[in-house]
Amino acid sequence: MTAHLFQAEVPKAGDVRVTVVGRRVFAQRISAPCGALDWRCGSWDDLVHSPVTVPSVVETALHRYLADSGLVFGCFDFALTGDGSSPDDWWAIECNPNGQWGWLPDAFAITEAFADILSTEGSGSS
């Protein structure tokens, strides 16, 4: 006998990685051409990325989550059960407070957001 963690399979239409830096939100829909249940299983070079709009109620929840956790950054993973236009399509999987983002197409903009946070936060200190 041992502890087990079981998770129901979500009948998803796609996946989204949402990277939040301060008040800035970057969201990419991720598709695996092979149709894998988990896009992390295949070659990351074959992944298809496309920008996606995060519904405002979901975005508000992400900012609240980070604020309640005392964080200014997090990578959130979602499964989509529809086209993503309705908040009901978004199923939260996890928030990684040290998530990777350098492989995303908007990595340069995410880097700029980090630079803005660091220069703003550090500008009043001596």
ZIQUIRA-V147379 format. One record per residue. N is the residue number from 1. RES is the residue in three letters. PHI is phi in radians with two decimals (999 if undefined). PSI is psi as a letter, one per 30 degrees, with the letter a starting at -180 (* if undefined). NEAR is the number of other C-alpha atoms within 8 Angstrom. Layout:
# ZIQUIRA-V147379
N&RES&PHI&PSI&NEAR, N&RES&PHI&PSI&NEAR
This chain:
# ZIQUIRA-V147379
1&MET&999&k&2, 2&THR&-2.74&l&3, 3&ALA&-1.27&k&4, 4&HIS&-2.33&l&4, 5&LEU&-2.19&j&4, 6&PHE&-1.99&k&4, 7&GLN&-2.18&k&4, 8&ALA&-1.18&k&4, 9&GLU&-1.30&k&4, 10&VAL&-1.56&k&6, 11&PRO&-1.27&i&5, 12&LYS&-1.56&l&9, 13&ALA&-1.77&f&9, 14&GLY&3.09&l&10, 15&ASP&-2.19&l&12, 16&VAL&-2.36&k&13, 17&ARG&-1.88&k&12, 18&VAL&-1.95&k&12, 19&THR&-1.86&k&13, 20&VAL&-2.00&k&15, 21&VAL&-2.24&j&13, 22&GLY&1.08&b&8, 23&ARG&-1.66&f&6, 24&ARG&-1.57&k&7, 25&VAL&-2.18&k&9, 26&PHE&-2.16&k&9, 27&ALA&-2.29&k&12, 28&GLN&-2.24&k&12, 29&ARG&-1.38&k&12, 30&ILE&-2.10&k&13, 31&SER&-2.21&k&11, 32&ALA&-1.76&k&11, 33&PRO&-0.99&f&8, 34&CYS&-1.37&f&5, 35&GLY&1.31&g&6, 36&ALA&-1.08&k&9, 37&LEU&-1.07&e&4, 38&ASP&-2.13&j&5, 39&TRP&-1.10&f&11, 40&ARG&-1.27&f&6, 41&CYS&-1.35&f&6, 42&GLY&-1.73&a&9, 43&SER&-1.39&k&7, 44&TRP&-1.15&f&7, 45&ASP&-1.20&f&4, 46&ASP&-1.62&f&8, 47&LEU&-1.18&k&11, 48&VAL&-1.89&k&8, 49&HIS&-1.96&k&10, 50&SER&-2.56&k&7, 51&PRO&-1.07&k&7, 52&VAL&-2.42&k&9, 53&THR&-1.55&k&7, 54&VAL&-1.49&k&9, 55&PRO&-0.98&k&10, 56&SER&-1.02&e&6, 57&VAL&-1.16&e&7, 58&VAL&-1.22&e&10, 59&GLU&-1.05&e&10, 60&THR&-1.04&e&8, 61&ALA&-1.12&e&8, 62&LEU&-1.14&e&9, 63&HIS&-1.11&e&10, 64&ARG&-1.13&e&8, 65&TYR&-1.00&e&8, 66&LEU&-1.12&e&12, 67&ALA&-1.08&e&9, 68&ASP&-1.14&f&7, 69&SER&-1.60&f&6, 70&GLY&1.26&g&6, 71&LEU&-2.01&l&9, 72&VAL&-1.99&f&9, 73&PHE&-2.49&k&11, 74&GLY&-2.92&k&14, 75&CYS&-1.85&j&15, 76&PHE&-1.85&k&13, 77&ASP&-1.93&k&12, 78&PHE&-2.30&l&13, 79&ALA&-1.82&k&15, 80&LEU&-1.79&k&14, 81&THR&-1.81&g&13, 82&GLY&-2.55&a&9, 83&ASP&-1.44&f&8, 84&GLY&1.65&f&13, 85&SER&-1.34&f&9, 86&SER&-1.80&k&9, 87&PRO&-1.02&f&9, 88&ASP&-1.17&f&5, 89&ASP&-1.35&f&12, 90&TRP&-1.69&j&12, 91&TRP&-1.95&j&9, 92&ALA&-1.22&k&8, 93&ILE&-1.83&e&8, 94&GLU&-2.90&l&7, 95&CYS&-2.10&k&8, 96&ASN&-1.84&j&8, 97&PRO&-1.29&f&8, 98&ASN&-2.36&h&7, 99&GLY&-1.19&l&7, 100&GLN&-1.48&k&6, 101&TRP&-2.48&f&9, 102&GLY&-1.12&f&5, 103&TRP&-1.56&f&6, 104&LEU&-1.43&l&8, 105&PRO&-1.05&f&6, 106&ASP&-1.71&g&7, 107&ALA&-1.01&e&10, 108&PHE&-1.11&e&7, 109&ALA&-1.16&e&7, 110&ILE&-1.15&e&12, 111&THR&-1.05&e&8, 112&GLU&-1.08&e&8, 113&ALA&-1.09&e&11, 114&PHE&-1.09&e&9, 115&ALA&-1.07&e&8, 116&ASP&-1.09&e&8, 117&ILE&-1.09&e&10, 118&LEU&-1.16&e&8, 119&SER&-1.29&e&8, 120&THR&-1.29&e&8, 121&GLU&-1.13&e&7, 122&GLY&-1.56&f&7, 123&SER&-1.21&f&6, 124&GLY&-1.66&f&6, 125&SER&-1.74&l&4, 126&SER&-2.17&*&2
